[in-house]
């Protein structure tokens, strides 16, 4: 006799342990933006120290 019970649908999970693509892109963008901001602050403090 075949199994006729409904199985719960996989909502938006592709595979176990994988992050959603949008989250990875956003995390990468925040990391790049954060490092650029830190480099800008470093440049400001370096130039400000020379005077």
mmCIF entry with sequence, helices, sheets and N, C-alpha, C, O atoms, coordinates in Angstrom:
data_MODEL
# 
_entry.id   MODEL 
# 
_entity.id                         1 
_entity.type                       polymer 
_entity.pdbx_number_of_molecules   1 
# 
_entity_poly.entity_id                      1 
_entity_poly.type                           'polypeptide(L)' 
_entity_poly.nstd_linkage                   no 
_entity_poly.nstd_monomer                   no 
_entity_poly.pdbx_seq_one_letter_code       
;(UNK)(UNK)(UNK)(UNK)(UNK)(UNK)(UNK)(UNK)(UNK)(UNK)(UNK)(UNK)(UNK)(UNK)(UNK)(UNK)
(UNK)(UNK)(UNK)(UNK)(UNK)(UNK)(UNK)(UNK)(UNK)(UNK)(UNK)(UNK)(UNK)(UNK)(UNK)(UNK)
(UNK)(UNK)(UNK)(UNK)(UNK)(UNK)(UNK)(UNK)(UNK)(UNK)(UNK)(UNK)(UNK)(UNK)(UNK)(UNK)
(UNK)(UNK)(UNK)
;
_entity_poly.pdbx_seq_one_letter_code_can   XXXXXXXXXXXXXXXXXXXXXXXXXXXXXXXXXXXXXXXXXXXXXXXXXXX 
_entity_poly.pdbx_strand_id                 A 
# 
loop_
_entity_poly_seq.entity_id 
_entity_poly_seq.num 
_entity_poly_seq.mon_id 
_entity_poly_seq.hetero 
1 1  UNK n 
1 2  UNK n 
1 3  UNK n 
1 4  UNK n 
1 5  UNK n 
1 6  UNK n 
1 7  UNK n 
1 8  UNK n 
1 9  UNK n 
1 10 UNK n 
1 11 UNK n 
1 12 UNK n 
1 13 UNK n 
1 14 UNK n 
1 15 UNK n 
1 16 UNK n 
1 17 UNK n 
1 18 UNK n 
1 19 UNK n 
1 20 UNK n 
1 21 UNK n 
1 22 UNK n 
1 23 UNK n 
1 24 UNK n 
1 25 UNK n 
1 26 UNK n 
1 27 UNK n 
1 28 UNK n 
1 29 UNK n 
1 30 UNK n 
1 31 UNK n 
1 32 UNK n 
1 33 UNK n 
1 34 UNK n 
1 35 UNK n 
1 36 UNK n 
1 37 UNK n 
1 38 UNK n 
1 39 UNK n 
1 40 UNK n 
1 41 UNK n 
1 42 UNK n 
1 43 UNK n 
1 44 UNK n 
1 45 UNK n 
1 46 UNK n 
1 47 UNK n 
1 48 UNK n 
1 49 UNK n 
1 50 UNK n 
1 51 UNK n 
# 
_struct_asym.id          A 
_struct_asym.entity_id   1 
# 
_struct_conf.conf_type_id            HELX_P 
_struct_conf.id                      HELX_P1 
_struct_conf.pdbx_PDB_helix_id       AA1 
_struct_conf.beg_label_comp_id       UNK 
_struct_conf.beg_label_asym_id       A 
_struct_conf.beg_label_seq_id        21 
_struct_conf.pdbx_beg_PDB_ins_code   ? 
_struct_conf.end_label_comp_id       UNK 
_struct_conf.end_label_asym_id       A 
_struct_conf.end_label_seq_id        49 
_struct_conf.pdbx_end_PDB_ins_code   ? 
_struct_conf.beg_auth_comp_id        UNK 
_struct_conf.beg_auth_asym_id        A 
_struct_conf.beg_auth_seq_id         21 
_struct_conf.end_auth_comp_id        UNK 
_struct_conf.end_auth_asym_id        A 
_struct_conf.end_auth_seq_id         49 
_struct_conf.pdbx_PDB_helix_class    1 
_struct_conf.details                 ? 
_struct_conf.pdbx_PDB_helix_length   29 
# 
_struct_conf_type.id          HELX_P 
_struct_conf_type.criteria    ? 
_struct_conf_type.reference   ? 
# 
loop_
_atom_site.group_PDB 
_atom_site.id 
_atom_site.type_symbol 
_atom_site.label_atom_id 
_atom_site.label_alt_id 
_atom_site.label_comp_id 
_atom_site.label_asym_id 
_atom_site.label_entity_id 
_atom_site.label_seq_id 
_atom_site.pdbx_PDB_ins_code 
_atom_site.Cartn_x 
_atom_site.Cartn_y 
_atom_site.Cartn_z 
_atom_site.occupancy 
_atom_site.B_iso_or_equiv 
_atom_site.pdbx_formal_charge 
_atom_site.auth_seq_id 
_atom_site.auth_comp_id 
_atom_site.auth_asym_id 
_atom_site.auth_atom_id 
_atom_site.pdbx_PDB_model_num 
ATOM 1   N N  . UNK A 1 1  ? 0.847  -1.172 0.000  1.00 0.00 ? 1  UNK A N  1 
ATOM 2   C CA . UNK A 1 1  ? 0.000  0.000  0.000  1.00 0.00 ? 1  UNK A CA 1 
ATOM 3   C C  . UNK A 1 1  ? 0.902  1.248  0.000  1.00 0.00 ? 1  UNK A C  1 
ATOM 4   O O  . UNK A 1 1  ? 1.789  1.357  0.846  1.00 0.00 ? 1  UNK A O  1 
ATOM 5   N N  . UNK A 1 2  ? 0.691  2.177  -0.924 1.00 0.00 ? 2  UNK A N  1 
ATOM 6   C CA . UNK A 1 2  ? 1.546  3.361  -1.001 1.00 0.00 ? 2  UNK A CA 1 
ATOM 7   C C  . UNK A 1 2  ? 1.289  4.327  0.147  1.00 0.00 ? 2  UNK A C  1 
ATOM 8   O O  . UNK A 1 2  ? 0.191  4.381  0.702  1.00 0.00 ? 2  UNK A O  1 
ATOM 9   N N  . UNK A 1 3  ? 2.305  5.072  0.484  1.00 0.00 ? 3  UNK A N  1 
ATOM 10  C CA . UNK A 1 3  ? 2.217  6.069  1.558  1.00 0.00 ? 3  UNK A CA 1 
ATOM 11  C C  . UNK A 1 3  ? 1.483  7.291  1.029  1.00 0.00 ? 3  UNK A C  1 
ATOM 12  O O  . UNK A 1 3  ? 1.984  7.969  0.132  1.00 0.00 ? 3  UNK A O  1 
ATOM 13  N N  . UNK A 1 4  ? 0.302  7.585  1.569  1.00 0.00 ? 4  UNK A N  1 
ATOM 14  C CA . UNK A 1 4  ? -0.514 8.696  1.069  1.00 0.00 ? 4  UNK A CA 1 
ATOM 15  C C  . UNK A 1 4  ? -0.469 9.908  1.986  1.00 0.00 ? 4  UNK A C  1 
ATOM 16  O O  . UNK A 1 4  ? -1.152 10.902 1.739  1.00 0.00 ? 4  UNK A O  1 
ATOM 17  N N  . UNK A 1 5  ? 0.336  9.832  3.049  1.00 0.00 ? 5  UNK A N  1 
ATOM 18  C CA . UNK A 1 5  ? 0.444  10.988 3.947  1.00 0.00 ? 5  UNK A CA 1 
ATOM 19  C C  . UNK A 1 5  ? 1.179  12.114 3.248  1.00 0.00 ? 5  UNK A C  1 
ATOM 20  O O  . UNK A 1 5  ? 2.107  11.881 2.475  1.00 0.00 ? 5  UNK A O  1 
ATOM 21  N N  . UNK A 1 6  ? 0.754  13.343 3.529  1.00 0.00 ? 6  UNK A N  1 
ATOM 22  C CA . UNK A 1 6  ? 1.423  14.508 2.942  1.00 0.00 ? 6  UNK A CA 1 
ATOM 23  C C  . UNK A 1 6  ? 2.702  14.798 3.707  1.00 0.00 ? 6  UNK A C  1 
ATOM 24  O O  . UNK A 1 6  ? 2.740  14.744 4.936  1.00 0.00 ? 6  UNK A O  1 
ATOM 25  N N  . UNK A 1 7  ? 3.707  15.097 2.981  1.00 0.00 ? 7  UNK A N  1 
ATOM 26  C CA . UNK A 1 7  ? 4.966  15.485 3.594  1.00 0.00 ? 7  UNK A CA 1 
ATOM 27  C C  . UNK A 1 7  ? 5.029  17.001 3.646  1.00 0.00 ? 7  UNK A C  1 
ATOM 28  O O  . UNK A 1 7  ? 4.551  17.671 2.730  1.00 0.00 ? 7  UNK A O  1 
ATOM 29  N N  . UNK A 1 8  ? 5.612  17.554 4.705  1.00 0.00 ? 8  UNK A N  1 
ATOM 30  C CA . UNK A 1 8  ? 5.706  19.009 4.766  1.00 0.00 ? 8  UNK A CA 1 
ATOM 31  C C  . UNK A 1 8  ? 6.577  19.541 3.639  1.00 0.00 ? 8  UNK A C  1 
ATOM 32  O O  . UNK A 1 8  ? 7.633  18.989 3.332  1.00 0.00 ? 8  UNK A O  1 
ATOM 33  N N  . UNK A 1 9  ? 6.115  20.614 3.037  1.00 0.00 ? 9  UNK A N  1 
ATOM 34  C CA . UNK A 1 9  ? 6.851  21.201 1.913  1.00 0.00 ? 9  UNK A CA 1 
ATOM 35  C C  . UNK A 1 9  ? 8.101  21.904 2.424  1.00 0.00 ? 9  UNK A C  1 
ATOM 36  O O  . UNK A 1 9  ? 8.094  22.535 3.481  1.00 0.00 ? 9  UNK A O  1 
ATOM 37  N N  . UNK A 1 10 ? 9.153  21.782 1.661  1.00 0.00 ? 10 UNK A N  1 
ATOM 38  C CA . UNK A 1 10 ? 10.379 22.509 1.982  1.00 0.00 ? 10 UNK A CA 1 
ATOM 39  C C  . UNK A 1 10 ? 10.138 23.958 1.577  1.00 0.00 ? 10 UNK A C  1 
ATOM 40  O O  . UNK A 1 10 ? 9.971  24.251 0.393  1.00 0.00 ? 10 UNK A O  1 
ATOM 41  N N  . UNK A 1 11 ? 10.120 24.857 2.541  1.00 0.00 ? 11 UNK A N  1 
ATOM 42  C CA . UNK A 1 11 ? 9.771  26.237 2.234  1.00 0.00 ? 11 UNK A CA 1 
ATOM 43  C C  . UNK A 1 11 ? 10.832 26.890 1.356  1.00 0.00 ? 11 UNK A C  1 
ATOM 44  O O  . UNK A 1 11 ? 10.719 26.866 0.131  1.00 0.00 ? 11 UNK A O  1 
ATOM 45  N N  . UNK A 1 12 ? 11.854 27.470 1.965  1.00 0.00 ? 12 UNK A N  1 
ATOM 46  C CA . UNK A 1 12 ? 12.886 28.125 1.167  1.00 0.00 ? 12 UNK A CA 1 
ATOM 47  C C  . UNK A 1 12 ? 14.260 27.545 1.474  1.00 0.00 ? 12 UNK A C  1 
ATOM 48  O O  . UNK A 1 12 ? 15.277 28.179 1.193  1.00 0.00 ? 12 UNK A O  1 
ATOM 49  N N  . UNK A 1 13 ? 14.300 26.379 2.033  1.00 0.00 ? 13 UNK A N  1 
ATOM 50  C CA . UNK A 1 13 ? 15.570 25.759 2.374  1.00 0.00 ? 13 UNK A CA 1 
ATOM 51  C C  . UNK A 1 13 ? 16.029 24.903 1.205  1.00 0.00 ? 13 UNK A C  1 
ATOM 52  O O  . UNK A 1 13 ? 15.366 23.938 0.826  1.00 0.00 ? 13 UNK A O  1 
ATOM 53  N N  . UNK A 1 14 ? 17.170 25.271 0.642  1.00 0.00 ? 14 UNK A N  1 
ATOM 54  C CA . UNK A 1 14 ? 17.696 24.498 -0.486 1.00 0.00 ? 14 UNK A CA 1 
ATOM 55  C C  . UNK A 1 14 ? 18.336 23.216 0.007  1.00 0.00 ? 14 UNK A C  1 
ATOM 56  O O  . UNK A 1 14 ? 17.896 22.119 -0.337 1.00 0.00 ? 14 UNK A O  1 
ATOM 57  N N  . UNK A 1 15 ? 19.359 23.355 0.799  1.00 0.00 ? 15 UNK A N  1 
ATOM 58  C CA . UNK A 1 15 ? 20.037 22.193 1.360  1.00 0.00 ? 15 UNK A CA 1 
ATOM 59  C C  . UNK A 1 15 ? 20.372 22.498 2.806  1.00 0.00 ? 15 UNK A C  1 
ATOM 60  O O  . UNK A 1 15 ? 20.451 23.662 3.200  1.00 0.00 ? 15 UNK A O  1 
ATOM 61  N N  . UNK A 1 16 ? 20.564 21.483 3.575  1.00 0.00 ? 16 UNK A N  1 
ATOM 62  C CA . UNK A 1 16 ? 20.927 21.649 4.979  1.00 0.00 ? 16 UNK A CA 1 
ATOM 63  C C  . UNK A 1 16 ? 22.295 22.311 5.067  1.00 0.00 ? 16 UNK A C  1 
ATOM 64  O O  . UNK A 1 16 ? 23.249 21.863 4.430  1.00 0.00 ? 16 UNK A O  1 
ATOM 65  N N  . UNK A 1 17 ? 22.392 23.380 5.856  1.00 0.00 ? 17 UNK A N  1 
ATOM 66  C CA . UNK A 1 17 ? 23.671 24.038 6.065  1.00 0.00 ? 17 UNK A CA 1 
ATOM 67  C C  . UNK A 1 17 ? 24.011 25.117 5.062  1.00 0.00 ? 17 UNK A C  1 
ATOM 68  O O  . UNK A 1 17 ? 25.077 25.722 5.177  1.00 0.00 ? 17 UNK A O  1 
ATOM 69  N N  . UNK A 1 18 ? 23.169 25.390 4.091  1.00 0.00 ? 18 UNK A N  1 
ATOM 70  C CA . UNK A 1 18 ? 23.429 26.441 3.107  1.00 0.00 ? 18 UNK A CA 1 
ATOM 71  C C  . UNK A 1 18 ? 22.722 27.718 3.523  1.00 0.00 ? 18 UNK A C  1 
ATOM 72  O O  . UNK A 1 18 ? 21.600 27.685 4.026  1.00 0.00 ? 18 UNK A O  1 
ATOM 73  N N  . UNK A 1 19 ? 23.398 28.855 3.305  1.00 0.00 ? 19 UNK A N  1 
ATOM 74  C CA . UNK A 1 19 ? 22.779 30.137 3.570  1.00 0.00 ? 19 UNK A CA 1 
ATOM 75  C C  . UNK A 1 19 ? 22.020 30.594 2.333  1.00 0.00 ? 19 UNK A C  1 
ATOM 76  O O  . UNK A 1 19 ? 22.398 30.258 1.211  1.00 0.00 ? 19 UNK A O  1 
ATOM 77  N N  . UNK A 1 20 ? 20.950 31.360 2.533  1.00 0.00 ? 20 UNK A N  1 
ATOM 78  C CA . UNK A 1 20 ? 20.251 31.920 1.365  1.00 0.00 ? 20 UNK A CA 1 
ATOM 79  C C  . UNK A 1 20 ? 21.177 32.865 0.592  1.00 0.00 ? 20 UNK A C  1 
ATOM 80  O O  . UNK A 1 20 ? 22.014 33.546 1.184  1.00 0.00 ? 20 UNK A O  1 
ATOM 81  N N  . UNK A 1 21 ? 21.020 32.896 -0.709 1.00 0.00 ? 21 UNK A N  1 
ATOM 82  C CA . UNK A 1 21 ? 21.899 33.690 -1.569 1.00 0.00 ? 21 UNK A CA 1 
ATOM 83  C C  . UNK A 1 21 ? 21.850 35.173 -1.208 1.00 0.00 ? 21 UNK A C  1 
ATOM 84  O O  . UNK A 1 21 ? 22.889 35.832 -1.190 1.00 0.00 ? 21 UNK A O  1 
ATOM 85  N N  . UNK A 1 22 ? 20.666 35.710 -0.919 1.00 0.00 ? 22 UNK A N  1 
ATOM 86  C CA . UNK A 1 22 ? 20.542 37.122 -0.576 1.00 0.00 ? 22 UNK A CA 1 
ATOM 87  C C  . UNK A 1 22 ? 21.297 37.475 0.693  1.00 0.00 ? 22 UNK A C  1 
ATOM 88  O O  . UNK A 1 22 ? 21.862 38.564 0.798  1.00 0.00 ? 22 UNK A O  1 
ATOM 89  N N  . UNK A 1 23 ? 21.310 36.572 1.648  1.00 0.00 ? 23 UNK A N  1 
ATOM 90  C CA . UNK A 1 23 ? 22.029 36.805 2.903  1.00 0.00 ? 23 UNK A CA 1 
ATOM 91  C C  . UNK A 1 23 ? 23.532 36.843 2.668  1.00 0.00 ? 23 UNK A C  1 
ATOM 92  O O  . UNK A 1 23 ? 24.235 37.662 3.261  1.00 0.00 ? 23 UNK A O  1 
ATOM 93  N N  . UNK A 1 24 ? 24.021 35.971 1.817  1.00 0.00 ? 24 UNK A N  1 
ATOM 94  C CA . UNK A 1 24 ? 25.459 35.937 1.520  1.00 0.00 ? 24 UNK A CA 1 
ATOM 95  C C  . UNK A 1 24 ? 25.874 37.223 0.816  1.00 0.00 ? 24 UNK A C  1 
ATOM 96  O O  . UNK A 1 24 ? 26.911 37.802 1.139  1.00 0.00 ? 24 UNK A O  1 
ATOM 97  N N  . UNK A 1 25 ? 25.078 37.667 -0.134 1.00 0.00 ? 25 UNK A N  1 
ATOM 98  C CA . UNK A 1 25 ? 25.393 38.902 -0.862 1.00 0.00 ? 25 UNK A CA 1 
ATOM 99  C C  . UNK A 1 25 ? 25.364 40.094 0.075  1.00 0.00 ? 25 UNK A C  1 
ATOM 100 O O  . UNK A 1 25 ? 26.251 40.946 0.014  1.00 0.00 ? 25 UNK A O  1 
ATOM 101 N N  . UNK A 1 26 ? 24.363 40.171 0.942  1.00 0.00 ? 26 UNK A N  1 
ATOM 102 C CA . UNK A 1 26 ? 24.257 41.288 1.887  1.00 0.00 ? 26 UNK A CA 1 
ATOM 103 C C  . UNK A 1 26 ? 25.416 41.278 2.877  1.00 0.00 ? 26 UNK A C  1 
ATOM 104 O O  . UNK A 1 26 ? 25.968 42.332 3.195  1.00 0.00 ? 26 UNK A O  1 
ATOM 105 N N  . UNK A 1 27 ? 25.787 40.107 3.362  1.00 0.00 ? 27 UNK A N  1 
ATOM 106 C CA . UNK A 1 27 ? 26.911 39.996 4.289  1.00 0.00 ? 27 UNK A CA 1 
ATOM 107 C C  . UNK A 1 27 ? 28.208 40.439 3.626  1.00 0.00 ? 27 UNK A C  1 
ATOM 108 O O  . UNK A 1 27 ? 29.002 41.155 4.236  1.00 0.00 ? 27 UNK A O  1 
ATOM 109 N N  . UNK A 1 28 ? 28.430 40.018 2.383  1.00 0.00 ? 28 UNK A N  1 
ATOM 110 C CA . UNK A 1 28 ? 29.624 40.422 1.650  1.00 0.00 ? 28 UNK A CA 1 
ATOM 111 C C  . UNK A 1 28 ? 29.635 41.935 1.443  1.00 0.00 ? 28 UNK A C  1 
ATOM 112 O O  . UNK A 1 28 ? 30.678 42.570 1.600  1.00 0.00 ? 28 UNK A O  1 
ATOM 113 N N  . UNK A 1 29 ? 28.487 42.520 1.090  1.00 0.00 ? 29 UNK A N  1 
ATOM 114 C CA . UNK A 1 29 ? 28.415 43.967 0.879  1.00 0.00 ? 29 UNK A CA 1 
ATOM 115 C C  . UNK A 1 29 ? 28.700 44.719 2.173  1.00 0.00 ? 29 UNK A C  1 
ATOM 116 O O  . UNK A 1 29 ? 29.409 45.725 2.155  1.00 0.00 ? 29 UNK A O  1 
ATOM 117 N N  . UNK A 1 30 ? 28.163 44.251 3.291  1.00 0.00 ? 30 UNK A N  1 
ATOM 118 C CA . UNK A 1 30 ? 28.428 44.904 4.578  1.00 0.00 ? 30 UNK A CA 1 
ATOM 119 C C  . UNK A 1 30 ? 29.900 44.786 4.965  1.00 0.00 ? 30 UNK A C  1 
ATOM 120 O O  . UNK A 1 30 ? 30.475 45.734 5.501  1.00 0.00 ? 30 UNK A O  1 
ATOM 121 N N  . UNK A 1 31 ? 30.504 43.655 4.704  1.00 0.00 ? 31 UNK A N  1 
ATOM 122 C CA . UNK A 1 31 ? 31.923 43.489 5.020  1.00 0.00 ? 31 UNK A CA 1 
ATOM 123 C C  . UNK A 1 31 ? 32.783 44.433 4.178  1.00 0.00 ? 31 UNK A C  1 
ATOM 124 O O  . UNK A 1 31 ? 33.703 45.064 4.699  1.00 0.00 ? 31 UNK A O  1 
ATOM 125 N N  . UNK A 1 32 ? 32.489 44.530 2.889  1.00 0.00 ? 32 UNK A N  1 
ATOM 126 C CA . UNK A 1 32 ? 33.242 45.426 2.014  1.00 0.00 ? 32 UNK A CA 1 
ATOM 127 C C  . UNK A 1 32 ? 33.028 46.871 2.439  1.00 0.00 ? 32 UNK A C  1 
ATOM 128 O O  . UNK A 1 32 ? 33.991 47.631 2.547  1.00 0.00 ? 32 UNK A O  1 
ATOM 129 N N  . UNK A 1 33 ? 31.776 47.264 2.682  1.00 0.00 ? 33 UNK A N  1 
ATOM 130 C CA . UNK A 1 33 ? 31.489 48.638 3.086  1.00 0.00 ? 33 UNK A CA 1 
ATOM 131 C C  . UNK A 1 33 ? 32.141 48.956 4.431  1.00 0.00 ? 33 UNK A C  1 
ATOM 132 O O  . UNK A 1 33 ? 32.655 50.059 4.619  1.00 0.00 ? 33 UNK A O  1 
ATOM 133 N N  . UNK A 1 34 ? 32.127 48.025 5.350  1.00 0.00 ? 34 UNK A N  1 
ATOM 134 C CA . UNK A 1 34 ? 32.743 48.242 6.653  1.00 0.00 ? 34 UNK A CA 1 
ATOM 135 C C  . UNK A 1 34 ? 34.245 48.426 6.547  1.00 0.00 ? 34 UNK A C  1 
ATOM 136 O O  . UNK A 1 34 ? 34.817 49.272 7.234  1.00 0.00 ? 34 UNK A O  1 
ATOM 137 N N  . UNK A 1 35 ? 34.887 47.645 5.696  1.00 0.00 ? 35 UNK A N  1 
ATOM 138 C CA . UNK A 1 35 ? 36.329 47.785 5.517  1.00 0.00 ? 35 UNK A CA 1 
ATOM 139 C C  . UNK A 1 35 ? 36.685 49.090 4.799  1.00 0.00 ? 35 UNK A C  1 
ATOM 140 O O  . UNK A 1 35 ? 37.695 49.720 5.114  1.00 0.00 ? 35 UNK A O  1 
ATOM 141 N N  . UNK A 1 36 ? 35.860 49.488 3.840  1.00 0.00 ? 36 UNK A N  1 
ATOM 142 C CA . UNK A 1 36 ? 36.101 50.770 3.171  1.00 0.00 ? 36 UNK A CA 1 
ATOM 143 C C  . UNK A 1 36 ? 35.944 51.932 4.150  1.00 0.00 ? 36 UNK A C  1 
ATOM 144 O O  . UNK A 1 36 ? 36.733 52.877 4.118  1.00 0.00 ? 36 UNK A O  1 
ATOM 145 N N  . UNK A 1 37 ? 34.953 51.872 5.005  1.00 0.00 ? 37 UNK A N  1 
ATOM 146 C CA . UNK A 1 37 ? 34.754 52.919 6.011  1.00 0.00 ? 37 UNK A CA 1 
ATOM 147 C C  . UNK A 1 37 ? 35.916 52.949 6.996  1.00 0.00 ? 37 UNK A C  1 
ATOM 148 O O  . UNK A 1 37 ? 36.389 54.024 7.365  1.00 0.00 ? 37 UNK A O  1 
ATOM 149 N N  . UNK A 1 38 ? 36.376 51.780 7.421  1.00 0.00 ? 38 UNK A N  1 
ATOM 150 C CA . UNK A 1 38 ? 37.519 51.718 8.335  1.00 0.00 ? 38 UNK A CA 1 
ATOM 151 C C  . UNK A 1 38 ? 38.782 52.263 7.662  1.00 0.00 ? 38 UNK A C  1 
ATOM 152 O O  . UNK A 1 38 ? 39.572 52.950 8.309  1.00 0.00 ? 38 UNK A O  1 
ATOM 153 N N  . UNK A 1 39 ? 38.983 51.969 6.382  1.00 0.00 ? 39 UNK A N  1 
ATOM 154 C CA . UNK A 1 39 ? 40.143 52.494 5.655  1.00 0.00 ? 39 UNK A CA 1 
ATOM 155 C C  . UNK A 1 39 ? 40.056 54.012 5.530  1.00 0.00 ? 39 UNK A C  1 
ATOM 156 O O  . UNK A 1 39 ? 41.070 54.704 5.628  1.00 0.00 ? 39 UNK A O  1 
ATOM 157 N N  . UNK A 1 40 ? 38.856 54.527 5.316  1.00 0.00 ? 40 UNK A N  1 
ATOM 158 C CA . UNK A 1 40 ? 38.663 55.973 5.233  1.00 0.00 ? 40 UNK A CA 1 
ATOM 159 C C  . UNK A 1 40 ? 38.980 56.640 6.570  1.00 0.00 ? 40 UNK A C  1 
ATOM 160 O O  . UNK A 1 40 ? 39.646 57.675 6.599  1.00 0.00 ? 40 UNK A O  1 
ATOM 161 N N  . UNK A 1 41 ? 38.521 56.070 7.657  1.00 0.00 ? 41 UNK A N  1 
ATOM 162 C CA . UNK A 1 41 ? 38.835 56.625 8.978  1.00 0.00 ? 41 UNK A CA 1 
ATOM 163 C C  . UNK A 1 41 ? 40.329 56.558 9.256  1.00 0.00 ? 41 UNK A C  1 
ATOM 164 O O  . UNK A 1 41 ? 40.901 57.497 9.809  1.00 0.00 ? 41 UNK A O  1 
ATOM 165 N N  . UNK A 1 42 ? 40.955 55.467 8.881  1.00 0.00 ? 42 UNK A N  1 
ATOM 166 C CA . UNK A 1 42 ? 42.401 55.328 9.061  1.00 0.00 ? 42 UNK A CA 1 
ATOM 167 C C  . UNK A 1 42 ? 43.134 56.412 8.271  1.00 0.00 ? 42 UNK A C  1 
ATOM 168 O O  . UNK A 1 42 ? 44.083 57.015 8.772  1.00 0.00 ? 42 UNK A O  1 
ATOM 169 N N  . UNK A 1 43 ? 42.694 56.656 7.039  1.00 0.00 ? 43 UNK A N  1 
ATOM 170 C CA . UNK A 1 43 ? 43.293 57.703 6.216  1.00 0.00 ? 43 UNK A CA 1 
ATOM 171 C C  . UNK A 1 43 ? 43.120 59.073 6.862  1.00 0.00 ? 43 UNK A C  1 
ATOM 172 O O  . UNK A 1 43 ? 44.058 59.869 6.883  1.00 0.00 ? 43 UNK A O  1 
ATOM 173 N N  . UNK A 1 44 ? 41.938 59.355 7.385  1.00 0.00 ? 44 UNK A N  1 
ATOM 174 C CA . UNK A 1 44 ? 41.697 60.640 8.046  1.00 0.00 ? 44 UNK A CA 1 
ATOM 175 C C  . UNK A 1 44 ? 42.611 60.830 9.249  1.00 0.00 ? 44 UNK A C  1 
ATOM 176 O O  . UNK A 1 44 ? 43.194 61.901 9.421  1.00 0.00 ? 44 UNK A O  1 
ATOM 177 N N  . UNK A 1 45 ? 42.741 59.808 10.076 1.00 0.00 ? 45 UNK A N  1 
ATOM 178 C CA . UNK A 1 45 ? 43.580 59.920 11.268 1.00 0.00 ? 45 UNK A CA 1 
ATOM 179 C C  . UNK A 1 45 ? 45.066 59.997 10.872 1.00 0.00 ? 45 UNK A C  1 
ATOM 180 O O  . UNK A 1 45 ? 45.843 60.699 11.518 1.00 0.00 ? 45 UNK A O  1 
ATOM 181 N N  . UNK A 1 46 ? 45.450 59.288 9.830  1.00 0.00 ? 46 UNK A N  1 
ATOM 182 C CA . UNK A 1 46 ? 46.847 59.339 9.380  1.00 0.00 ? 46 UNK A CA 1 
ATOM 183 C C  . UNK A 1 46 ? 47.190 60.732 8.844  1.00 0.00 ? 46 UNK A C  1 
ATOM 184 O O  . UNK A 1 46 ? 48.239 61.285 9.173  1.00 0.00 ? 46 UNK A O  1 
ATOM 185 N N  . UNK A 1 47 ? 46.310 61.289 8.026  1.00 0.00 ? 47 UNK A N  1 
ATOM 186 C CA . UNK A 1 47 ? 46.557 62.623 7.478  1.00 0.00 ? 47 UNK A CA 1 
ATOM 187 C C  . UNK A 1 47 ? 46.462 63.687 8.562  1.00 0.00 ? 47 UNK A C  1 
ATOM 188 O O  . UNK A 1 47 ? 47.203 64.670 8.529  1.00 0.00 ? 47 UNK A O  1 
ATOM 189 N N  . UNK A 1 48 ? 45.563 63.506 9.517  1.00 0.00 ? 48 UNK A N  1 
ATOM 190 C CA . UNK A 1 48 ? 45.415 64.463 10.599 1.00 0.00 ? 48 UNK A CA 1 
ATOM 191 C C  . UNK A 1 48 ? 46.602 64.464 11.568 1.00 0.00 ? 48 UNK A C  1 
ATOM 192 O O  . UNK A 1 48 ? 46.873 65.472 12.220 1.00 0.00 ? 48 UNK A O  1 
ATOM 193 N N  . UNK A 1 49 ? 47.292 63.354 11.656 1.00 0.00 ? 49 UNK A N  1 
ATOM 194 C CA . UNK A 1 49 ? 48.436 63.240 12.570 1.00 0.00 ? 49 UNK A CA 1 
ATOM 195 C C  . UNK A 1 49 ? 49.674 63.953 12.014 1.00 0.00 ? 49 UNK A C  1 
ATOM 196 O O  . UNK A 1 49 ? 50.569 64.325 12.773 1.00 0.00 ? 49 UNK A O  1 
ATOM 197 N N  . UNK A 1 50 ? 49.723 64.143 10.701 1.00 0.00 ? 50 UNK A N  1 
ATOM 198 C CA . UNK A 1 50 ? 50.900 64.741 10.068 1.00 0.00 ? 50 UNK A CA 1 
ATOM 199 C C  . UNK A 1 50 ? 51.002 66.236 10.297 1.00 0.00 ? 50 UNK A C  1 
ATOM 200 O O  . UNK A 1 50 ? 52.074 66.810 10.105 1.00 0.00 ? 50 UNK A O  1 
ATOM 201 N N  . UNK A 1 51 ? 49.923 66.881 10.699 1.00 0.00 ? 51 UNK A N  1 
ATOM 202 C CA . UNK A 1 51 ? 49.990 68.347 10.866 1.00 0.00 ? 51 UNK A CA 1 
ATOM 203 C C  . UNK A 1 51 ? 50.475 68.756 12.232 1.00 0.00 ? 51 UNK A C  1 
ATOM 204 O O  . UNK A 1 51 ? 50.583 69.948 12.518 1.00 0.00 ? 51 UNK A O  1 
# 
